[in-house]
Amino acid sequence: MNYQIINSLINKFDPELAHSLAIQFLKNIYIPIFSSKDDEILKINVLGKKFSNPVGLAAGFDKNAEVYDKMLALGFGFAEVGTITPKAQEGNLKPRVFRLNEDEAIINRLGFPNEGLHKIKSRVESKKVEGILGINIGPNKDSVSRIDDYVECFKNFHNLCSYICINISSPNTENLRNFHDQENLKKLLSEILQIKKILDSKTPVVLKISPDINDGDINIICKNILEFNLDGLVLTNTSIKLRENLVSDKKNEVGGLSGTPINETSNLIIKKFFKIIKNKIPIIGVGGVSSGATAYEKIRAGASLLQLYTGLVYKGPFIVKTIKNELAKLLKKDGFSSLQEAVGVDSE
């Protein structure tokens, strides 16, 4: 049975129920049969780590760190779990996830539902999985101090992962994107890096950015991340815009848009950031990656690594192998001897 048939059956379920069923399936299946050795051209050293390939699982799929080991076994070069908050929370009211099949997109307004840092920390400690793991952290909806929430999560996870991702860009937690403002961002980064220094932590810190920003925001963010010597950027999260060309009758649902419609905007944001930061700070490109061609676009725009989630929903688990094979062929076709050589060639 091919994935198109399976996907047509999945479409009959509520999207959130379908996702829960997928997580349970992955938890109980042996996966290494799907994995294969990566082409040498896809190797890249980023964030002080050696990645066998640049294709990663985006945060949001494995919110509670239940199946990241299985996703790595599927062939992902790395996996990012979360968003994790200090206290467990249900998130926003349902329904809150909508599949826009005609647009190969998803709109969600989840609001960081997760089991909380203590339960998830225990799970990560018990797994002891080999591979590159990122942990995405955020504040609780009812938090008194959101900065304190980020710090608490960092303290608990910094020694259990390959990098920490600070999520300031979800549109589904009220006013979270205020951290894009200069003073708020400076205060947040200052507190995070201060606790990192106190803990003598060597864990890289990356920042996840909204696609719904202007050039002034980009300049402010670049100034801050260069000043604080941040380790990386994730570009970009979901968008509350970009609805005008959608055809699905669900296009006006409130929430963040992901998938194919966000691809061009994500690429443009990546190019703009890369022009300023060049190779000083690596970029993880997210938004609309669903093929080797879309992955290659992001690499050429300035991304050193990639992430996907919505593409996985629409194309199925074999998309990882397909993207890697197609990307390797495209790199070789254009005469590159390594992935690194292609990073940012289209940013000028």
Protein Blocks (a to p, Z undefined) as FASTA:
>chain_A
ZZklmmmmmmmpcfklmmmmmmmmmmmccfklmpccddfklgcceehiacfbfcdcdehj
lmnopmmmmmmmnopabdcedjddfbdcebjaddfbdcdfknopadddekopaebjklmm
mmmmmnopgcdddddddddfklfblmlmmmmmmmmmmmmcfbdcddfkbfkbghklmmmp
mklmmmmmmmmmmmmmmnopabdcdddddfkbcfklmmmmmmmmmmnopabdcdddddfe
hklmpcbfklmpgcddedjklmmmmmmmmmmmmmmnmmmbccddeehiabfklmmmmmmn
opabdcdfklmmmnojmlmmmmmmmmmmmmmmnopabfklmgoplmZZ
